[in-house]
Amino acid sequence: KMFIEAAAQILSEFPQVKFLIVGDGPQESYLKTLVREKNLERHVVFTGQIQDAHKIYPALDVFVLTSLTEGTPLSLLEAMACARAIVATSVGGIPQIVQQGKTGFLVPAGDIAFLVNALRRLLEDHNLRERMGEEACDFVRRHYSVEQMVEKYQEVYEELFQR
């Protein structure tokens, strides 16, 4: 709901923007009704479940994740690896991944005004989007590469072996 409410406000300033909602779930019907009620059908596209969702990221200007609860979302890491600027709610493991003002913007869960302001900044400033996307990609390479994962598994195994 937060994403759609923000989309309605953003469209008043940026009428050319399109919004994608990727995936499906128990809220899909409710969200589609909300989109119809707000007359946003031409601007909000529901893709449904996509097997190769990572192929969508290069087409995005900004990746938005408005979860109310979350662990460490793979979709967020994939978007960052594709050099997308991020706007995400500050819940679960997200603040350990998104560096405020560097790789993206963290917004309080449910705070539509914060979300709209973050989106506005990124839509107005192409250079900021590019810089944040590059920083995001670099962050994922440094902290979530296969080599990093193997190293962390090795540390766990060595610790267990020593016990």
Summary of the structure (lengths in Angstrom):
residues: 163
radius of gyration: 17.2
end to end distance: 48.0
largest distance: 61.6
contacts: 459
relative contact order: 0.13
helix: 54%
strand: 15%
